[in-house]
Structures are given as C-alpha cells and as structure tokens.
Amino acid sequence: RAQWAPVFGMQTGDFNDDEYLDVLLVGNFFGNSLFWGPMDAINGLLLLGDGKGGFECLDYTKTGFLVPGDAKALVALPWTKDKMLYVASQNRDSLLMFEQKKDLKLIELPPDAAFAEIIFSDAHKRKQEFYWGNGYLSQSTRVLALPPNLKSYKIHKNGQ
C-alpha cells in the first residue's frame, strides 16, 4: 500500500509501544499530466514494524492520521517537554498537525550525533540513526525520543 502513490515525507518512531520502529508516511502527487490523473492513493499511512523487517500497514481509518492532499513533507518537532508534534505540509493547502499522545522523554541531540544504541529492560538492543533530513523538503528537529521501558542508551558521534 505504501507504493500506491509517491511518498514524499516519512518519520520513524515507536508509535505503538512495542519497542520496534514504525514508519509514518505522507505522499500523493497532483501535478502530473491529464492522461494519468492525480496519484492520490496515500492519505496518510502508518507501517507498524515487527522487529524482523516486516510491516503491517494501517491507514487513516484505524489511526486517525489523515493527510489527503498533495503532501510534500512530514516533520517531527518537540511540542512540549514530553510530546512530539508531527506536521505535514500539503501543496496549496493547509498544514496538518498531529500530536503524539503518549509521554516521551526527549533528549536534544548534539550537532555531531550519528546514532544511538538503545538497550531495553529485557536486554534486547536497537540502533537508531539520526539524519539532517527525513525526505523531500523535510527537516525535523534533532531529538531522541526515549522509550518508556529503557534500561540505558548511548549516543555515538560521527567518526566513532
């Protein structure tokens, strides 16, 4: 389902508290020729990761994450000290904002941070990389959202 229309913005995070990274997607393209028509089959998708490389696709009817326009970017911003705000832009339309409902511990990253090694209370690990951009025209604030069942974490800098 993520290939039914162009994807222009994405964010990763653990959106269902299962300790696995998920992917939030926006897309569509309304500027193509009259012959093909609009490519508008993605109205906001959440791909739930299973930790083994597989994903379950949930659309806006199950998540409430609805971005029906010609979406060109999706950014994550700290909204409060413990909540993230996801902002989707739509070409020639309004910005749409979605607040992540769960409380998070947000850590501001240093400019040279490359990735974090996260260790959970059950001893399994996750590597989370940090980027300067997340897609076409997308630039998020560089923060690390720590999961609630965290044992420890270490931020690695570039060149380490």
Number of C-alpha atoms within 10 A of each C-alpha: 12 17 9 12 17 18 20 20 24 24 20 18 20 17 19 12 13 14 20 17 21 22 17 21 24 30 31 24 20 13 11 10 8 7 6 7 11 15 16 17 16 26 20 27 25 24 20 22 22 14 13 7 8 10 15 11 16 17 18 15 11 10 11 12 21 18 22 16 22 24 29 22 25 28 21 25 16 22 12 12 11 16 17 22 16 19 18 26 23 20 14 9 10 10 14 15 17 14 15 16 11 12 15 18 14 18 14 11 17 11 10 12 17 18 19 18 14 20 18 16 12 9 10 10 16 15 13 16 13 17 14 12 15 19 18 13 13 20 17 18 14 20 17 20 18 18 19 14 13 15 14 13 15 11 18 14 14 9 7 7
